[in-house]
Amino acid sequence: MTFGARMLKTGVAVTLALYLVSWLNLSSPVIAAVASIFAMQPSIYRSWRYLIDQLQTNTLGAILAMLGGILFSNEPIAVGLVCIIVIMICLKLKMGDTIGITLVTVVGVMEASGQWEFALNRFALSLIGILSAFVINIALFPPKPRVQYIKQIRGTFDQLSLLMRTAVSDEIKESVFRGEKRKLEDTINSLVDKYKLMEEDQKKLKTPKFSQSRQLVVYKQMLTTLRAGYDVLEAVEQHYFQAVRTPELNEEFDQHLEKLIKFHEHIMLKFDDKLKPNSLEAEQFEQENDEFLRGMLDRYALQRKGILRLSIVSAQMYEYGHQLERLNRLADHCDSTGEA
């Protein structure tokens, strides 16, 4: 695990919350510290959304806790029942992420047994922690999911390139291949999460410009293409080696995989603004991709044994090539940052 900005900001937010509690001369500062830890979010939009949601659910939770404290005092059963009611309301309002801090507020307020001054103190502590995290998240190293996304795209492609070039040639150890493939899957899933953060920040915080919307299209296609490449590896592992093959067929598959990953590499260099647009190259690749699939279909027509397994692999390779063609068209119309 590497030390990141979010770790640093969480520590700073806790420190700020504790200082504010001390400055305001409030009791039980640990509630503010816990609230600031939960409130640290990975993007500006989610920080803002979390703040708004917490204001609503904390206010509602504090009111219910006050009523519960007045009616039932701070009996354990009463506290538990109020917590259940608050959880149900949060889920009904689709604010499940706020449940943790809201319950901290509920328990703290019910401890007061109906004493509104004490309850208000507990409510204020939670808000101090949430606001501390919100301010620090924006002011100190604000989240930049776009920069992280592009950097991770490059690293993910390097992982895919290694596995693709050794998938059929059987040069890599089986245990290493499976381990690296699992890492690749985890990385792609992480990219999916980062893309969602970018999409939220761009579409929900402000009205995006056309160029920004086009960037999202490019980034989504980058992700879709990587996923298609991973699906090729999955098909090879599940079906290719279980089918009956000849050395010539192995060579044919290996060569086409090399063409696929090489074309992917060329496209990434275009996004890095290192290669010129080349429509001739794209046309040649599209023709070779079509010829590969047609050649496999002709071969399958003459060979019954192993046809289904190899056809699955061939179809997935063709799909990867199709996604590469779409990505290449975008690369030919965008600069290095993905802008039109």
N, C-alpha and C positions, 0 to 999 in steps of 0.2 A: 504494500500500500504506500502510495506517495503522498507527501504533504501537499495539500492543495489550498486554494484561496478560501474554499468554503470552511475548511477546518479553522483557518485563521480567523475568519469573520465570525464564526460561532463563538470562539473564545473572546473576541473583542465585544460581541453583543452581550455575552454574559457579564463581562466586566462593566460595561456601560449600565446594564440593568441594575447591578449591585450598587454602583455609585449613585444612580438616581434614587434608589430606595433609601440609601444612607442620607443623601442630601435632603430628601423629603421627610426624613425621620419616620419612616414606616417600619412596621415590624414584619417578621417572617420573610426576609429577602429571598429565601430559597425558592419561593413560588415564582417570583419574577425571573430568577435564573433558569428555572425549568421551562417557563413559557418562552424565553428567548431561544433556548435550544430547539424546541419543537417548531418554532416559527421561522427558522432559517430555511429559505427555499432556493431551488436551483436557477430560478429566472426572475426577472423583474415583474413580469405579469403574474406569476404564481405568488410572489410576495404580496403584491397589491390585492389579489383575489383572496389570499389567506387572511390578510388584515381585515378586509370587509366582512368575510365570512365569520371570522372570530369575533368581531364587534357584535354581530347579530346573535351568534350562538352563545357567547359569553353573557350578553345581556339577558337573553332568555333563560340561560342556566342559572344566573344569579337570582333572577326573579323567582323561579321555581324553588331554588334552594332557600330563599328567604321565607317563602310561604311554607315550605316543608319544615324549616326550623321553628317557625312560629307555632305550627300545628302539632308537630311531633317531637320537638326539641332535636337533639342530636343523637337519637337512638340509632344504633348500627343498621337495624332493619329499615328505618326510614331513609337513611342515607343511601342504602342500596337501592331502594325503590325509586327514589328521585333520580339516581344515576341511570337506572334502566329507562325511565321516562325520557330523560335528556338524550340518551343514545338513540332511542326510537325516533325522536323529533329530528335530530341531526341527520339520520339516515333518510328520513322522509323528505327533508329539505335538500338532499343530495350534498350534504356538507360533512361527509364522513371523515375528512382529513382534520376537522376541527375538534373531534371528539375528545382527544387526549387532554388538551389545555382546558376545554370546557368542563371536563370532569374534575380537573384540579381546582377550578373555580368553585364548582358545586360543593365539593368536599370542604374546601376552605370556608365557604360562606355558611354551610350548615353547621360547621363547628361553632359559629357564633350563636346558634340557638335563637335566632330572631333579633339579635342586637344589630340594628342596621348600620351603626358606625363601624363595628367590627367587620360586618359583611362588606361594606363599601371599601374598607381597607384591603380585603382579600381580592375583591374585584379589580381594584386599582393596580394591585401588584401584577396580576395577569396581563393587564393592558400595557403596563410599563415594559414587561418582558417582550411582548409582541411588537410594540413600537420600536424598541431598541433593535430588535432583529431586522425590522423593515428598514430603518434608517441606515444601519451598518451595511446591509446588503446592497443598497443603492449607492452609498457614499464611498465605500471601500471596495476596490476591485469589483465593480459591477459585473454581473454575469455576462459572458460573451459566448453564447452557445454556437454562433455562426463560426467563429474562429476555431473553437474546439472541434466542431463538426468537420470542417475542411481538413484540419490536421489529422483527425482520426480516419477520414476517408482515405488519405494517402497511406497510412499505416495498414489499414484493412486491405487495400489493394495489394500491398507487398505480401501480406499473409496469403491472400488468394493466389497470387502469382506463383509462389513456391509450391503450393499444393497442386495447382492445376498442371504445372509443368512436370510433376512427378507422379500424378495420379495413376496413369495408365502404364507408364514405363516401368513401374514397380521398383524404382530406385530407392525410394524412401522406406524406412522401417515401418511396419504396420502400426506398431504402438505409437511411434512418433506422429504418423499421419493422423491417427484418430485423436491424439492429444491436441495437435495443431488445429484440427477441424473443429473440435469443441471450443477452442479459444476463438476461432474465427466466428463461430455461431454466436458466442457471447458478445464479441465486438460488434457484430451486425445488430444484435438486439439493443446494445447500448446506443448505436447510431439511430435506431428507431426512436428511442427516448429523446435524444438530442434534437432530432427533426421535429418532434412534437413541441419541444420548448421553443424552437425558432418559429414555428407556425403560430403558436399562441402569442408570442411577443409581437409578431408582425401583424397578425390579423385582429387581435383583440385590444391591444394597447392604442393603436392608431390605424387610420386608413392607409393601407400600403400603396406606394406608387407602382406603376406598371413594371418598372425595372425590378423592384423588390419582389413583386409577385412572380416575375419570370425567374428570378433567382431561386425561389422555392421550387419551381418546376424542375430546374436543373438539379438542385440538391436531391429532390425526390427521385429523379431518374438515376442519379449516381447510386443511390441506395437500392433502387429496384434492380439495377444491373449487378451490383455486388451480390444481392440475394439470389439472382438467377445463376451467377457463377457458383455460389455455395450449393445450390440445388443440383448442379452438374456433379459436384464432388459427392453429394449424397447419393445420386443415381449410380455413379461409378462404384461406390462402396457396396451398395445394396444389390446391384444387378450385373455389373460388367464382368467381374471375375467369376461369377457363377455360371456364365454363358460359355458355350463352346466357341473357341476363337482359333484363328490361325496367326502365325507371326506376321503375315502381311496385313491382316485386319488390325492387329495391335499397332502396327506402324502407322496405318491410316488414321486410326483414332488419335494416336499420340501427336501426329503432325497437325491434325485439325485443332486439337486442344492448344497446341503451340500457336497456331494462327489466331485463335480466339483471344488468348491472353496477350499476344503481341499487339493485336489491334486495340485491345483495352488499354494497354500501355501507351500507345500512340495517342489515344483520345485524352488520357490524363495529361500528357505532355502538351496537348493543345490548350487545356484549361490552365496549365502553367505558363502559357504564352510562349512556348518554346518551339512549336511546330505551326506551320501555316495550314489553313484549310486545304484539304485535298479531296476533291470530289471523285477523282479517278480512283484513288485508293478505296474509297467507300464503295464505289460501284463494283470494283474487283472483289472486295470482301463479300458483298452481298451475293455476287454470282457464285463464289466459292462455297459460301454457306448453303445456298440452294442446291448446288451440285453435290455437296456432301450428303445432304438428306436424300436426294434422288438416288444417288449411288447406293446408299444403304437400303433404300426401299427395293431397288432392283435386286440387290444381293439377297434380301429376305425372301423375295419371290421365288428364288431358286433354292433357298436353304430353309428348311422348316425348323431345324433344331436350334434352340436358343434365340429364335426370332423375337419373342416377346420381351425378353430382358434387354437385348441390344437395341430394340426399337425404343424402349423407354429412355435409355441413355442418349441415343441419337436425337430424339425429340427434345430432350432437355438441353442438349448442346445447341440445337437449332434455336430454341427459345433464348438462350444466352446470347447467341449471335444477333437475334432480332432486337433484343434490348440494347446491345452495343450499337447497332445501326441508329436507333433512336437517340442514344446518348451522343453519338458522333454528329448527328444533325444539329443538336443543341450546341455542341462545342464549336461548330463552324460558324455559329451566329452569336457567340458570346465571347467576352474577353476573359482574362485570367481570373476575375472575381465572380464570373458567372453572370455578369450584366450584359444586357443586349446592346 
